[in-house]
Amino acid sequence: MTTTSNTPNQPADRVRLGSIQAAIWENEGPKGPFYSATLERSYRDGDEWKTTSSYGRDDLLVVSKVCDQAHSRICELIAAARAAQNSQGR
């Protein structure tokens, strides 16, 4: 699942599989936008939802798949940014 957001201080997109999520962050550089990703695992502690950057053995393949999908999504975002720049005559 991916979602897109352009709100300031919000990720440009997210990729989630089960409890593992990658947030994709857009930053502006001298050559245009560049992207990075952060990973987290959601879990429930009683009635409260929490997140962690610690992963168990059974999480690691899912982390790998989320990273693969995040990489693909970043490539799509870069291509879209380049296309937008080209259409503006840059």
C-alpha positions, -999 to +999 in steps of 0.1 A: +000+000+000+013+035-008-001+069+000+010+103-012+011+135+007+025+170-001+019+185+033+049+202+049+067+181+075+049+150+062+064+123+041+061+126+003+048+090+004+046+059+025+049+022+018+034-003+042+033-041+045+016-053+077+032-036+107+063-024+087+063+010+071+087+031+051+082+069+051+097+086+020+110+121+026+115+147-001+143+172+003+154+200-020+190+200-032+209+222-057+201+198-085+164+194-075+146+171-052+162+140-036+146+114-014+154+094+017+134+068+037+129+059+073+116+026+085+095+017+115+074-012+129+041-006+146+030-026+176+004-024+203+012-020+239-021-025+257-045+000+242-018+022+228-001+020+194+037+025+194+065+024+168+100+011+170+130+008+147+138-027+161+130-057+140+127-094+149+137-123+128+102-126+113+102-089+104+134-089+083+120-103+051+091-079+053+116-050+059+134-061+028+102-061+007+092-027+021+127-013+012+124-027-023+090-010-028+103+022-013+132+022-037+108+016-066+086+045-054+115+068-050+126+060-086+090+069-097+091+102-078+124+111-093+112+104-128+080+125-122+101+154-109+124+152-140+094+151-163+079+181-145+112+200-148+115+191-186+079+203-192+088+237-176+117+241-200+145+236-174 
